[in-house]
Amino acid sequence: MPRLLLSGALGLAALFLMNSSASASSDFLVLGGGCFWCTDAAYKLLPGVKAVTCGYAGGQEPNPTYEQVCAHATGHAEVIKIDFDPAVVSLGRLLDYFWSVHNPTQIGGQGNDHGPQYRSIILYANAAQKAAAEKSRDAAAKIFRDPITTEIVPLEKFWPAEGYHQDYFAKHPGEGYCQFVIAPKIKKLEHALEAGAK
C-alpha cells in the first residue's frame, strides 16, 4: 500500500478509535428521592442518560431485599444508579435536575410514601461528586422556602433491586400508582424540559 494511503488509513483508524472511546465514555451517579420507580422514569427523560438501575444504598446490611428495606431492617434507601455520558450531560445538570424531581425538604418520606427508605439522599463516589452535590444543594437552598433535608454521604455499595423493579413505569403504565403518581410527575417534567429547550 502506498505510504500516503497507509498514513491516511491509519489517521482515519485513529480518529475512529478516538470517537469510539469518546462516545463510549461513561460515568455514574447514585441518588434517591422517594420511590425509585418515579426517579427511574424521571431520569430516563434526560439526553445523555445511558441507563438507570433501581437499587438500594446507604444502609448496613449486604444484599438487601425489597421486603427488608420496606421493613426498615437494613437502613438502606431506595435509590437509582444513573449511568451517563458526561460529553452529553454534565454531573451538575443531573444534580440540578434532582431538585425538580422530588421534594428535598420533606422529612421521613416522599409524598404519600412514608419511611426512611424514601428519604432524599445523594451518595457520592469521589471528592468531585461530593463537591458538586454540595454546590448544587446550596444553590437549590436559595429556591426552597423550607430547609433541604437531603443527605450527602459517601457511597459504600450499590445493590441492584430485584428485576421486577427495573423499568417499572415503562412496563406497567396502567397500574394505579403509575397512573396517579408517576404519570403526572413525568408529564410535568416533560413540559419543563421542553420549555427549557426552547
N, CA and C atoms as an extended XYZ file, in Angstrom:
594
Properties=species:S:1:pos:R:3:atomname:S:1:resname:S:1:resid:I:1 pbc="F F F"
N         0.848       -1.182        0.000 N   MET     1
C         0.000        0.000        0.000 CA  MET     1
C         0.890        1.241        0.000 C   MET     1
N         0.645        2.234       -0.867 N   PRO     2
C         1.442        3.454       -0.880 CA  PRO     2
C         1.436        4.119        0.490 C   PRO     2
N         2.591        4.769        0.799 N   ARG     3
C         2.770        5.370        2.124 CA  ARG     3
C         1.672        6.394        2.435 C   ARG     3
N         1.263        7.189        1.443 N   LEU     4
C         0.262        8.229        1.658 CA  LEU     4
C        -1.086        7.618        2.035 C   LEU     4
N        -1.441        6.544        1.301 N   LEU     5
C        -2.703        5.867        1.610 CA  LEU     5
C        -2.646        5.207        2.974 C   LEU     5
N        -1.497        4.607        3.316 N   LEU     6
C        -1.333        3.947        4.605 CA  LEU     6
C        -1.476        4.935        5.743 C   LEU     6
N        -0.793        6.104        5.602 N   SER     7
C        -0.874        7.094        6.681 CA  SER     7
C        -2.295        7.638        6.790 C   SER     7
N        -2.979        7.798        5.626 N   GLY     8
C        -4.363        8.267        5.654 CA  GLY     8
C        -5.268        7.257        6.334 C   GLY     8
N        -5.045        5.970        6.016 N   ALA     9
C        -5.857        4.922        6.627 CA  ALA     9
C        -5.620        4.856        8.124 C   ALA     9
N        -4.347        5.006        8.531 N   LEU    10
C        -4.036        4.989        9.962 CA  LEU    10
C        -4.667        6.179       10.671 C   LEU    10
N        -4.640        7.334        9.994 N   GLY    11
C        -5.253        8.531       10.584 CA  GLY    11
C        -6.741        8.351       10.784 C   GLY    11
N        -7.422        7.765        9.781 N   LEU    12
C        -8.859        7.520        9.910 CA  LEU    12
C        -9.153        6.509       11.016 C   LEU    12
N        -8.296        5.492       11.105 N   ALA    13
C        -8.477        4.487       12.157 CA  ALA    13
C        -8.322        5.116       13.537 C   ALA    13
N        -7.314        5.980       13.675 N   ALA    14
C        -7.096        6.650       14.960 CA  ALA    14
C        -8.269        7.555       15.308 C   ALA    14
N        -8.790        8.266       14.291 N   LEU    15
C        -9.938        9.141       14.512 CA  LEU    15
C       -11.153        8.338       14.933 C   LEU    15
N       -11.355        7.184       14.270 N   PHE    16
C       -12.476        6.319       14.609 CA  PHE    16
C       -12.378        5.829       16.050 C   PHE    16
N       -11.156        5.419       16.442 N   LEU    17
C       -10.958        4.932       17.807 CA  LEU    17
C       -11.172        6.034       18.827 C   LEU    17
N       -10.712        7.243       18.507 N   MET    18
C       -10.909        8.367       19.419 CA  MET    18
C       -12.385        8.663       19.579 C   MET    18
N       -13.129        8.671       18.482 N   ASN    19
C       -14.558        8.950       18.545 CA  ASN    19
C       -15.296        7.827       19.258 C   ASN    19
N       -14.855        6.585       19.022 N   SER    20
C       -15.493        5.454       19.683 CA  SER    20
C       -15.297        5.529       21.182 C   SER    20
N       -14.065        5.846       21.608 N   SER    21
C       -13.809        5.905       23.043 CA  SER    21
C       -14.530        7.088       23.653 C   SER    21
N       -14.673        8.189       22.897 N   ALA    22
C       -15.373        9.356       23.424 CA  ALA    22
C       -16.851        9.039       23.611 C   ALA    22
N       -17.443        8.358       22.603 N   SER    23
C       -18.861        8.050       22.719 CA  SER    23
C       -19.096        6.951       23.742 C   SER    23
N       -18.065        6.161       24.021 N   ALA    24
C       -18.207        5.083       24.996 CA  ALA    24
C       -17.919        5.568       26.410 C   ALA    24
N       -17.516        6.837       26.556 N   SER    25
C       -17.200        7.339       27.892 CA  SER    25
C       -18.443        7.307       28.755 C   SER    25
N       -18.257        7.004       30.026 N   SER    26
C       -19.397        6.863       30.915 CA  SER    26
C       -18.992        7.179       32.337 C   SER    26
N       -19.940        7.703       33.069 N   ASP    27
C       -19.768        7.946       34.496 CA  ASP    27
C       -21.062        7.528       35.160 C   ASP    27
N       -21.127        7.571       36.484 N   PHE    28
C       -22.368        7.197       37.149 CA  PHE    28
C       -22.593        8.076       38.372 C   PHE    28
N       -23.853        8.136       38.786 N   LEU    29
C       -24.273        8.883       39.966 CA  LEU    29
C       -25.348        8.070       40.657 C   LEU    29
N       -25.298        8.013       41.997 N   VAL    30
C       -26.311        7.293       42.762 CA  VAL    30
C       -27.047        8.286       43.652 C   VAL    30
N       -28.372        8.275       43.552 N   LEU    31
C       -29.182        9.171       44.383 CA  LEU    31
C       -30.573        8.593       44.602 C   LEU    31
N       -31.247        9.137       45.595 N   GLY    32
C       -32.598        8.690       45.902 CA  GLY    32
C       -33.484        9.861       46.269 C   GLY    32
N       -34.702        9.826       45.753 N   GLY    33
C       -35.656       10.885       46.041 CA  GLY    33
C       -37.063       10.323       46.094 C   GLY    33
N       -37.296        9.390       47.018 N   GLY    34
C       -38.599        8.735       47.112 CA  GLY    34
C       -38.585        7.391       46.416 C   GLY    34
N       -39.748        6.989       45.945 N   CYS    35
C       -39.897        5.699       45.264 CA  CYS    35
C       -38.996        5.639       44.038 C   CYS    35
N       -38.201        4.583       43.920 N   PHE    36
C       -37.270        4.513       42.795 CA  PHE    36
C       -37.963        4.297       41.456 C   PHE    36
N       -39.226        3.874       41.463 N   TRP    37
C       -39.958        3.792       40.201 CA  TRP    37
C       -40.105        5.188       39.598 C   TRP    37
N       -40.314        6.192       40.465 N   CYS    38
C       -40.500        7.572       40.000 CA  CYS    38
C       -39.194        8.170       39.484 C   CYS    38
N       -38.128        8.060       40.280 N   THR    39
C       -36.863        8.674       39.870 CA  THR    39
C       -36.286        7.976       38.642 C   THR    39
N       -36.520        6.676       38.529 N   ASP    40
C       -36.095        5.923       37.347 CA  ASP    40
C       -36.726        6.531       36.090 C   ASP    40
N       -38.037        6.697       36.125 N   ALA    41
C       -38.754        7.243       34.964 CA  ALA    41
C       -38.343        8.685       34.686 C   ALA    41
N       -38.119        9.464       35.738 N   ALA    42
C       -37.765       10.877       35.580 CA  ALA    42
C       -36.407       11.046       34.907 C   ALA    42
N       -35.414       10.274       35.318 N   TYR    43
C       -34.068       10.443       34.763 CA  TYR    43
C       -33.932        9.875       33.356 C   TYR    43
N       -34.822        8.984       32.972 N   LYS    44
C       -34.765        8.462       31.606 CA  LYS    44
C       -35.206        9.500       30.576 C   LYS    44
N       -35.744       10.626       31.038 N   LEU    45
C       -36.134       11.705       30.129 CA  LEU    45
C       -34.937       12.522       29.656 C   LEU    45
N       -33.828       12.469       30.396 N   LEU    46
C       -32.686       13.335       30.108 CA  LEU    46
C       -31.774       12.771       29.022 C   LEU    46
N       -31.479       13.554       27.984 N   PRO    47
C       -30.486       13.129       26.992 CA  PRO    47
C       -29.129       12.936       27.671 C   PRO    47
N       -28.408       11.909       27.264 N   GLY    48
C       -27.102       11.623       27.857 CA  GLY    48
C       -27.155       10.572       28.944 C   GLY    48
N       -28.354       10.274       29.444 N   VAL    49
C       -28.506        9.194       30.420 CA  VAL    49
C       -28.555        7.887       29.645 C   VAL    49
N       -27.593        7.026       29.909 N   LYS    50
C       -27.454        5.787       29.136 CA  LYS    50
C       -28.243        4.633       29.744 C   LYS    50
N       -28.317        4.603       31.074 N   ALA    51
C       -29.054        3.536       31.758 CA  ALA    51
C       -29.386        3.993       33.166 C   ALA    51
N       -30.495        3.490       33.680 N   VAL    52
C       -30.887        3.751       35.067 CA  VAL    52
C       -31.217        2.412       35.710 C   VAL    52
N       -30.626        2.153       36.865 N   THR    53
C       -30.849        0.902       37.582 CA  THR    53
C       -31.397        1.207       38.965 C   THR    53
N       -32.541        0.629       39.287 N   CYS    54
C       -33.110        0.787       40.625 CA  CYS    54
C       -32.345       -0.100       41.603 C   CYS    54
N       -32.171        0.396       42.829 N   GLY    55
C       -31.449       -0.397       43.813 CA  GLY    55
C       -31.537        0.186       45.203 C   GLY    55
N       -30.606       -0.249       46.041 N   TYR    56
C       -30.579        0.146       47.449 CA  TYR    56
C       -29.170        0.580       47.827 C   TYR    56
N       -29.077        1.591       48.691 N   ALA    57
C       -27.775        2.056       49.177 CA  ALA    57
C       -27.994        2.887       50.438 C   ALA    57
N       -26.904        3.139       51.138 N   GLY    58
C       -26.965        3.987       52.320 CA  GLY    58
C       -27.251        3.259       53.614 C   GLY    58
N       -27.278        1.921       53.565 N   GLY    59
C       -27.556        1.140       54.769 CA  GLY    59
C       -26.390        0.254       55.155 C   GLY    59
N       -26.658       -0.683       56.048 N   GLN    60
C       -25.588       -1.522       56.595 CA  GLN    60
C       -25.607       -2.960       56.084 C   GLN    60
N       -26.781       -3.507       55.844 N   GLU    61
C       -26.887       -4.931       55.545 CA  GLU    61
C       -26.505       -5.233       54.095 C   GLU    61
N       -25.729       -6.302       53.865 N   PRO    62
C       -25.406       -6.697       52.490 CA  PRO    62
C       -26.588       -7.394       51.821 C   PRO    62
N       -26.644       -7.303       50.500 N   ASN    63
C       -27.676       -7.984       49.708 CA  ASN    63
C       -29.091       -7.771       50.242 C   ASN    63
N       -29.500       -6.533       50.434 N   PRO    64
C       -30.840       -6.316       50.988 CA  PRO    64
C       -31.933       -6.698       49.992 C   PRO    64
N       -33.053       -7.119       50.517 N   THR    65
C       -34.220       -7.403       49.686 CA  THR    65
C       -35.216       -6.255       49.850 C   THR    65
N       -36.153       -6.169       48.935 N   TYR    66
C       -37.181       -5.135       48.991 CA  TYR    66
C       -37.969       -5.228       50.299 C   TYR    66
N       -38.276       -6.439       50.695 N   GLU    67
C       -39.047       -6.648       51.925 CA  GLU    67
C       -38.270       -6.155       53.147 C   GLU    67
N       -36.969       -6.427       53.194 N   GLN    68
C       -36.141       -5.968       54.314 CA  GLN    68
C       -36.043       -4.447       54.348 C   GLN    68
N       -35.876       -3.845       53.191 N   VAL    69
C       -35.762       -2.384       53.111 CA  VAL    69
C       -37.073       -1.739       53.548 C   VAL    69
N       -38.201       -2.284       53.085 N   CYS    70
C       -39.516       -1.749       53.470 CA  CYS    70
C       -39.803       -1.938       54.963 C   CYS    70
N       -39.212       -2.964       55.559 N   ALA    71
C       -39.401       -3.219       56.994 CA  ALA    71
C       -38.425       -2.402       57.840 C   ALA    71
N       -37.629       -1.553       57.185 N   HIS    72
C       -36.651       -0.687       57.861 CA  HIS    72
C       -35.615       -1.504       58.632 C   HIS    72
N       -35.275       -2.672       58.078 N   ALA    73
C       -34.348       -3.576       58.758 CA  ALA    73
C       -32.907       -3.407       58.306 C   ALA    73
N       -32.657       -2.581       57.286 N   THR    74
C       -31.312       -2.514       56.718 CA  THR    74
C       -30.700       -1.114       56.730 C   THR    74
N       -31.511       -0.092       56.873 N   GLY    75
C       -31.025        1.280       56.818 CA  GLY    75
C       -30.865        1.828       55.417 C   GLY    75
N       -31.148        0.992       54.409 N   HIS    76
C       -30.978        1.415       53.019 CA  HIS    76
C       -32.110        2.323       52.559 C   HIS    76
N       -31.804        3.129       51.547 N   ALA    77
C       -32.800        3.931       50.850 CA  ALA    77
C       -33.023        3.334       49.473 C   ALA    77
N       -34.207        3.567       48.923 N   GLU    78
C       -34.446        3.228       47.525 CA  GLU    78
C       -33.715        4.279       46.693 C   GLU    78
N       -32.834        3.837       45.828 N   VAL    79
C       -32.020        4.760       45.029 CA  VAL    79
C       -31.984        4.303       43.573 C   VAL    79
N       -31.406        5.160       42.737 N   ILE    80
C       -31.134        4.764       41.355 CA  ILE    80
C       -29.665        5.021       41.054 C   ILE    80
N       -29.107        4.166       40.227 N   LYS    81
C       -27.754        4.361       39.703 CA  LYS    81
C       -27.910        4.830       38.269 C   LYS    81
N       -27.435        6.042       38.003 N   ILE    82
C       -27.571        6.650       36.685 CA  ILE    82
C       -26.240        6.540       35.955 C   ILE    82
N       -26.203        5.779       34.883 N   ASP    83
C       -25.022        5.730       34.019 CA  ASP    83
C       -25.230        6.775       32.930 C   ASP    83
N       -24.261        7.689       32.792 N   PHE    84
C       -24.454        8.786       31.855 CA  PHE    84
C       -23.174        9.087       31.080 C   PHE    84
N       -23.370        9.764       29.956 N   ASP    85
C       -22.265       10.189       29.108 CA  ASP    85
C       -21.953       11.643       29.462 C   ASP    85
N       -20.837       11.909       30.130 N   PRO    86
C       -20.516       13.285       30.535 CA  PRO    86
C       -20.265       14.232       29.374 C   PRO    86
N       -20.098       13.690       28.167 N   ALA    87
C       -19.947       14.549       26.992 CA  ALA    87
C       -21.298       15.095       26.543 C   ALA    87
N       -22.380       14.471       27.022 N   VAL    88
C       -23.732       14.883       26.625 CA  VAL    88
C       -24.462       15.582       27.770 C   VAL    88
N       -24.339       15.025       28.965 N   VAL    89
C       -24.993       15.624       30.139 CA  VAL    89
C       -23.986       15.683       31.279 C   VAL    89
N       -23.897       16.828       31.916 N   SER    90
C       -22.903       17.005       32.979 CA  SER    90
C       -23.416       16.494       34.317 C   SER    90
N       -22.493       16.239       35.215 N   LEU    91
C       -22.843       15.858       36.577 CA  LEU    91
C       -23.674       16.969       37.219 C   LEU    91
N       -23.274       18.213       36.985 N   GLY    92
C       -24.016       19.342       37.535 CA  GLY    92
C       -25.454       19.378       37.064 C   GLY    92
N       -25.689       19.062       35.795 N   ARG    93
C       -27.054       19.042       35.250 CA  ARG    93
C       -27.876       17.953       35.911 C   ARG    93
N       -27.290       16.778       36.104 N   LEU    94
C       -28.004       15.682       36.762 CA  LEU    94
C       -28.388       16.058       38.196 C   LEU    94
N       -27.472       16.727       38.884 N   LEU    95
C       -27.736       17.126       40.261 CA  LEU    95
C       -28.771       18.244       40.331 C   LEU    95
N       -28.682       19.218       39.444 N   ASP    96
C       -29.654       20.314       39.444 CA  ASP    96
C       -31.059       19.793       39.133 C   ASP    96
N       -31.138       18.811       38.253 N   TYR    97
C       -32.426       18.182       37.902 CA  TYR    97
C       -33.036       17.461       39.104 C   TYR    97
N       -32.182       16.926       39.949 N   PHE    98
C       -32.607       16.181       41.142 CA  PHE    98
C       -33.596       16.979       41.991 C   PHE    98
N       -33.359       18.279       42.128 N   TRP    99
C       -34.212       19.105       42.997 CA  TRP    99
C       -35.603       19.311       42.418 C   TRP    99
N       -35.765       19.048       41.115 N   SER   100
C       -37.079       19.230       40.493 CA  SER   100
C       -37.880       17.934       40.418 C   SER   100
N       -37.252       16.790       40.669 N   VAL   101
C       -37.974       15.519       40.533 CA  VAL   101
C       -38.560       15.019       41.852 C   VAL   101
N       -38.276       15.721       42.952 N   HIS   102
C       -38.852       15.328       44.242 CA  HIS   102
C       -38.838       16.538       45.166 C   HIS   102
N       -39.365       16.361       46.365 N   ASN   103
C       -39.385       17.427       47.368 CA  ASN   103
C       -38.260       17.179       48.370 C   ASN   103
N       -37.141       17.873       48.239 N   PRO   104
C       -35.987       17.617       49.101 CA  PRO   104
C       -36.125       18.208       50.512 C   PRO   104
N       -37.282       18.818       50.790 N   THR   105
C       -37.488       19.394       52.127 CA  THR   105
C       -38.350       18.492       53.006 C   THR   105
N       -38.903       17.433       52.419 N   GLN   106
C       -39.776       16.544       53.192 CA  GLN   106
C       -38.944       15.606       54.060 C   GLN   106
N       -39.408       15.401       55.285 N   ILE   107
C       -38.725       14.511       56.224 CA  ILE   107
C       -39.509       13.207       56.332 C   ILE   107
N       -38.791       12.086       56.315 N   GLY   108
C       -39.419       10.791       56.568 CA  GLY   108
C       -40.207       10.214       55.416 C   GLY   108
N       -39.897       10.624       54.210 N   GLY   109
C       -40.586       10.042       53.073 CA  GLY   109
C       -40.667       10.988       51.910 C   GLY   109
N       -41.571       10.673       51.001 N   GLN   110
C       -41.761       11.488       49.815 CA  GLN   110
C       -43.211       11.355       49.385 C   GLN   110
N       -43.930       12.468       49.404 N   GLY   111
C       -45.351       12.414       49.077 CA  GLY   111
C       -46.081       11.542       50.072 C   GLY   111
N       -46.852       10.604       49.552 N   ASN   112
C       -47.581        9.670       50.433 CA  ASN   112
C       -46.763        8.435       50.795 C   ASN   112
N       -45.541        8.354       50.291 N   ASP   113
C       -44.657        7.225       50.623 CA  ASP   113
C       -43.863        7.592       51.865 C   ASP   113
N       -44.174        6.947       52.966 N   HIS   114
C       -43.537        7.288       54.239 CA  HIS   114
C       -42.545        6.201       54.668 C   HIS   114
N       -41.453        6.635       55.272 N   GLY   115
C       -40.438        5.713       55.761 CA  GLY   115
C       -39.058        6.167       55.347 C   GLY   115
N       -38.034        5.766       56.109 N   PRO   116
C       -36.669        6.203       55.818 CA  PRO   116
C       -36.126        5.707       54.487 C   PRO   116
N       -36.713        4.660       53.929 N   GLN   117
C       -36.243        4.163       52.634 CA  GLN   117
C       -36.571        5.134       51.498 C   GLN   117
N       -37.482        6.079       51.770 N   TYR   118
C       -37.871        7.061       50.755 CA  TYR   118
C       -37.212        8.418       50.979 C   TYR   118
N       -36.183        8.469       51.813 N   ARG   119
C       -35.535        9.740       52.118 CA  ARG   119
C       -34.773       10.297       50.916 C   ARG   119
N       -34.527       11.587       50.968 N   SER   120
C       -33.752       12.267       49.932 CA  SER   120
C       -32.268       12.079       50.230 C   SER   120
N       -31.529       11.562       49.244 N   ILE   121
C       -30.129       11.217       49.507 CA  ILE   121
C       -29.301       11.256       48.222 C   ILE   121
N       -28.092       11.775       48.328 N   ILE   122
C       -27.099       11.718       47.242 CA  ILE   122
C       -25.891       10.981       47.793 C   ILE   122
N       -25.457        9.951       47.103 N   LEU   123
C       -24.322        9.146       47.552 CA  LEU   123
C       -23.167        9.366       46.586 C   LEU   123
N       -22.132       10.055       47.061 N   TYR   124
C       -21.035       10.424       46.171 CA  TYR   124
C       -19.966        9.326       46.120 C   TYR   124
N       -19.405        9.155       44.906 N   ALA   125
C       -18.384        8.126       44.679 CA  ALA   125
C       -16.975        8.671       44.814 C   ALA   125
N       -16.825       10.007       44.809 N   ASN   126
C       -15.494       10.606       44.900 CA  ASN   126
C       -15.624       12.057       45.364 C   ASN   126
N       -14.487       12.708       45.569 N   ALA   127
C       -14.483       14.080       46.088 CA  ALA   127
C       -15.147       15.055       45.122 C   ALA   127
N       -14.983       14.840       43.826 N   ALA   128
C       -15.589       15.729       42.831 CA  ALA   128
C       -17.115       15.656       42.897 C   ALA   128
N       -17.655       14.444       43.067 N   GLN   129
C       -19.105       14.303       43.193 CA  GLN   129
C       -19.605       14.947       44.482 C   GLN   129
N       -18.848       14.810       45.556 N   LYS   130
C       -19.249       15.424       46.822 CA  LYS   130
C       -19.316       16.944       46.678 C   LYS   130
N       -18.280       17.527       46.100 N   ALA   131
C       -18.236       18.982       45.925 CA  ALA   131
C       -19.376       19.457       45.022 C   ALA   131
N       -19.636       18.716       43.938 N   ALA   132
C       -20.707       19.088       43.016 CA  ALA   132
C       -22.069       18.985       43.692 C   ALA   132
N       -22.263       17.944       44.516 N   ALA   133
C       -23.535       17.767       45.227 CA  ALA   133
C       -23.768       18.899       46.215 C   ALA   133
N       -22.737       19.269       46.953 N   GLU   134
C       -22.864       20.350       47.936 CA  GLU   134
C       -23.128       21.691       47.255 C   GLU   134
N       -22.458       21.923       46.145 N   LYS   135
C       -22.655       23.169       45.394 CA  LYS   135
C       -24.088       23.246       44.858 C   LYS   135
N       -24.582       22.145       44.306 N   SER   136
C       -25.933       22.107       43.762 CA  SER   136
C       -26.966       22.284       44.870 C   SER   136
N       -26.746       21.621       46.013 N   ARG   137
C       -27.668       21.755       47.149 CA  ARG   137
C       -27.718       23.202       47.648 C   ARG   137
N       -26.561       23.837       47.751 N   ASP   138
C       -26.509       25.218       48.247 CA  ASP   138
C       -27.249       26.165       47.309 C   ASP   138
N       -27.148       25.913       46.011 N   ALA   139
C       -27.879       26.739       45.042 CA  ALA   139
C       -29.383       26.492       45.156 C   ALA   139
N       -29.763       25.223       45.325 N   ALA   140
C       -31.188       24.885       45.444 CA  ALA   140
C       -31.795       25.439       46.730 C   ALA   140
N       -30.995       25.539       47.779 N   ALA   141
C       -31.492       26.033       49.071 CA  ALA   141
C       -32.008       27.465       48.975 C   ALA   141
N       -31.541       28.208       47.984 N   LYS   142
C       -31.991       29.593       47.795 CA  LYS   142
C       -33.374       29.658       47.148 C   LYS   142
N       -33.803       28.538       46.595 N   ILE   143
C       -35.086       28.485       45.889 CA  ILE   143
C       -36.213       27.989       46.795 C   ILE   143
N       -35.896       27.004       47.654 N   PHE   144
C       -36.916       26.400       48.508 CA  PHE   144
C       -37.162       27.240       49.758 C   PHE   144
N       -38.416       27.304       50.152 N   ARG   145
C       -38.778       28.054       51.353 CA  ARG   145
C       -38.327       27.320       52.611 C   ARG   145
N       -38.499       25.991       52.623 N   ASP   146
C       -38.126       25.169       53.781 CA  ASP   146
C       -36.718       24.618       53.609 C   ASP   146
N       -36.059       24.268       54.717 N   PRO   147
C       -34.688       23.728       54.626 CA  PRO   147
C       -34.631       22.405       53.861 C   PRO   147
N       -33.575       22.224       53.100 N   ILE   148
C       -33.350       20.962       52.388 CA  ILE   148
C       -32.848       19.915       53.376 C   ILE   148
N       -33.437       18.740       53.330 N   THR   149
C       -33.093       17.663       54.268 CA  THR   149
C       -32.236       16.571       53.623 C   THR   149
N       -31.851       16.751       52.382 N   THR   150
C       -31.115       15.733       51.627 CA  THR   150
C       -29.801       15.352       52.292 C   THR   150
N       -29.593       14.067       52.470 N   GLU   151
C       -28.308       13.561       52.965 CA  GLU   151
C       -27.311       13.545       51.804 C   GLU   151
N       -26.088       13.960       52.073 N   ILE   152
C       -24.993       13.817       51.106 CA  ILE   152
C       -23.923       12.987       51.798 C   ILE   152
N       -23.802       11.726       51.392 N   VAL   153
C       -22.969       10.762       52.113 CA  VAL   153
C       -22.139        9.937       51.122 C   VAL   153
N       -21.035        9.356       51.587 N   PRO   154
C       -20.231        8.523       50.670 CA  PRO   154
C       -20.971        7.252       50.254 C   PRO   154
N       -20.757        6.854       49.021 N   LEU   155
C       -21.334        5.612       48.511 CA  LEU   155
C       -20.454        4.451       48.955 C   LEU   155
N       -20.990        3.602       49.794 N   GLU   156
C       -20.258        2.405       50.222 CA  GLU   156
C       -20.472        1.265       49.229 C   GLU   156
N       -21.738        1.057       48.878 N   LYS   157
C       -22.077       -0.051       47.970 CA  LYS   157
C       -23.467        0.184       47.405 C   LYS   157
N       -23.607       -0.067       46.117 N   PHE   158
C       -24.913       -0.028       45.468 CA  PHE   158
C       -25.368       -1.456       45.231 C   PHE   158
N       -26.573       -1.759       45.679 N   TRP   159
C       -27.134       -3.096       45.493 CA  TRP   159
C       -28.299       -3.003       44.505 C   TRP   159
N       -28.218       -3.614       43.330 N   PRO   160
C       -29.345       -3.573       42.383 CA  PRO   160
C       -30.593       -4.209       42.995 C   PRO   160
N       -31.740       -3.612       42.721 N   ALA   161
C       -33.008       -4.153       43.211 CA  ALA   161
C       -33.429       -5.349       42.365 C   ALA   161
N       -34.437       -6.022       42.843 N   GLU   162
C       -34.987       -7.174       42.145 CA  GLU   162
C       -35.440       -6.785       40.737 C   GLU   162
N       -35.418       -7.747       39.841 N   GLY   163
C       -35.709       -7.495       38.436 CA  GLY   163
C       -37.048       -6.834       38.180 C   GLY   163
N       -38.069       -7.170       38.954 N   TYR   164
C       -39.390       -6.617       38.674 CA  TYR   164
C       -39.490       -5.127       38.970 C   TYR   164
N       -38.493       -4.554       39.661 N   HIS   165
C       -38.493       -3.112       39.916 CA  HIS   165
C       -37.898       -2.313       38.756 C   HIS   165
N       -37.131       -2.957       37.902 N   GLN   166
C       -36.435       -2.253       36.822 CA  GLN   166
C       -37.427       -1.842       35.730 C   GLN   166
N       -37.341       -0.569       35.281 N   ASP   167
C       -38.230       -0.054       34.220 CA  ASP   167
C       -39.706       -0.216       34.582 C   ASP   167
N       -40.023       -0.069       35.855 N   TYR   168
C       -41.375       -0.382       36.321 CA  TYR   168
C       -42.444        0.462       35.625 C   TYR   168
N       -42.229        1.756       35.555 N   PHE   169
C       -43.237        2.634       34.952 CA  PHE   169
C       -43.442        2.296       33.473 C   PHE   169
N       -42.357        2.038       32.762 N   ALA   170
C       -42.454        1.704       31.339 CA  ALA   170
C       -43.213        0.392       31.126 C   ALA   170
N       -43.060       -0.537       32.062 N   LYS   171
C       -43.678       -1.850       31.914 CA  LYS   171
C       -45.113       -1.898       32.438 C   LYS   171
N       -45.462       -0.972       33.351 N   HIS   172
C       -46.787       -1.017       33.986 CA  HIS   172
C       -47.474        0.350       33.982 C   HIS   172
N       -47.580        1.008       32.842 N   PRO   173
C       -48.145        2.365       32.827 CA  PRO   173
C       -49.601        2.434       33.274 C   PRO   173
N       -50.327        1.326       33.168 N   GLY   174
C       -51.744        1.324       33.545 CA  GLY   174
C       -52.006        1.035       35.006 C   GLY   174
N       -50.964        0.658       35.750 N   GLU   175
C       -51.152        0.360       37.172 CA  GLU   175
C       -51.507        1.641       37.933 C   GLU   175
N       -52.296        1.507       38.998 N   GLY   176
C       -52.795        2.656       39.752 CA  GLY   176
C       -51.725        3.642       40.182 C   GLY   176
N       -50.664        3.154       40.829 N   TYR   177
C       -49.604        4.036       41.320 CA  TYR   177
C       -48.931        4.759       40.153 C   TYR   177
N       -48.737        4.047       39.059 N   CYS   178
C       -48.104        4.643       37.885 CA  CYS   178
C       -48.995        5.713       37.264 C   CYS   178
N       -50.307        5.445       37.192 N   GLN   179
C       -51.240        6.389       36.585 CA  GLN   179
C       -51.402        7.661       37.408 C   GLN   179
N       -51.525        7.497       38.729 N   PHE   180
C       -51.917        8.626       39.572 CA  PHE   180
C       -50.748        9.345       40.247 C   PHE   180
N       -49.589        8.684       40.334 N   VAL   181
C       -48.438        9.316       40.984 CA  VAL   181
C       -47.328        9.617       39.976 C   VAL   181
N       -46.908        8.592       39.244 N   ILE   182
C       -45.747        8.765       38.361 CA  ILE   182
C       -46.101        9.525       37.081 C   ILE   182
N       -47.184        9.154       36.416 N   ALA   183
C       -47.523        9.759       35.124 CA  ALA   183
C       -47.666       11.287       35.200 C   ALA   183
N       -48.390       11.832       36.189 N   PRO   184
C       -48.491       13.296       36.262 CA  PRO   184
C       -47.134       13.968       36.481 C   PRO   184
N       -46.283       13.339       37.293 N   LYS   185
C       -44.947       13.894       37.544 CA  LYS   185
C       -44.119       13.896       36.258 C   LYS   185
N       -44.179       12.803       35.505 N   ILE   186
C       -43.417       12.698       34.267 CA  ILE   186
C       -43.909       13.719       33.247 C   ILE   186
N       -45.223       13.905       33.155 N   LYS   187
C       -45.772       14.886       32.217 CA  LYS   187
C       -45.291       16.292       32.573 C   LYS   187
N       -45.290       16.604       33.859 N   LYS   188
C       -44.823       17.926       34.315 CA  LYS   188
C       -43.336       18.117       33.981 C   LYS   188
N       -42.524       17.096       34.206 N   LEU   189
C       -41.095       17.184       33.899 CA  LEU   189
C       -40.856       17.309       32.399 C   LEU   189
N       -41.641       16.582       31.596 N   GLU   190
C       -41.508       16.673       30.144 CA  GLU   190
C       -41.779       18.096       29.662 C   GLU   190
N       -42.829       18.714       30.207 N   HIS   191
C       -43.171       20.092       29.814 CA  HIS   191
C       -42.039       21.054       30.215 C   HIS   191
N       -41.490       20.854       31.412 N   ALA   192
C       -40.402       21.722       31.888 CA  ALA   192
C       -39.157       21.569       31.014 C   ALA   192
N       -38.849       20.330       30.624 N   LEU   193
C       -37.690       20.083       29.777 CA  LEU   193
C       -37.884       20.684       28.385 C   LEU   193
N       -39.109       20.562       27.857 N   GLU   194
C       -39.399       21.145       26.544 CA  GLU   194
C       -39.291       22.659       26.591 C   GLU   194
N       -39.813       23.262       27.661 N   ALA   195
C       -39.751       24.712       27.812 CA  ALA   195
C       -38.308       25.187       27.946 C   ALA   195
N       -37.491       24.409       28.660 N   GLY   196
C       -36.098       24.752       28.842 CA  GLY   196
C       -35.280       24.633       27.577 C   GLY   196
N       -35.733       23.751       26.660 N   ALA   197
C       -35.009       23.538       25.409 CA  ALA   197
C       -35.317       24.620       24.388 C   ALA   197
N       -36.389       25.400       24.612 N   LYS   198
C       -36.801       26.441       23.652 CA  LYS   198
C       -36.028       27.720       23.858 C   LYS   198
